């Protein structure tokens, strides 16, 4: 099902989370930046044992865009800290997919006392490594066929493109998690 929507105000801006499933909360960060949390679905049935709190990034889904137009990793980390405070979670289990994993790992490195467990799904340790073949999204799929292309076109229609464009222009080339990884204290499960 669609679940319930929660809205929190941070810095005077509405941030939306969709709540789906039953059990202890798992805060979920989608890819992008610029994707809404709903595109994560039920994480393959995790909703049978966990309540997913799927965050809509700045400007994505039902969240308001920031007045300053910034979509940097540090901006998302600050948003996540404010959302965690508003939710009243002293420590949280955190899931990040792709870019969401970059934000989640950065958050866990900078706020180790606030993250109980961490899951990184399809999260690169750096974005512009000079070795990765260009080809973009087809690399996320085992088979690049009409079904995969149709799926990708569907989710790309939900992307808040100003977020992706800002990040690409301002932070993509310098995004490197490797110096932060030793600072992560939470038990971490990595899916590739």
URZI-V932406 format. One record per helix or strand. SS is the DSSP state (a for helix, b for strand). FROM is the first residue (numbers start at 0). LEN is the number of residues. If there is no record, write none. Layout:
# URZI-V932406
((SS:FROM:LEN) (SS:FROM:LEN))
This chain:
# URZI-V932406
((b:3:7) (b:12:9) (b:23:6) (a:36:4) (a:45:3) (b:49:6) (a:72:15) (b:91:6) (a:98:12) (a:111:3) (b:114:7) (b:125:1) (a:135:5) (a:145:11) (a:160:10) (a:171:3) (b:175:1) (a:177:4) (b:186:5))
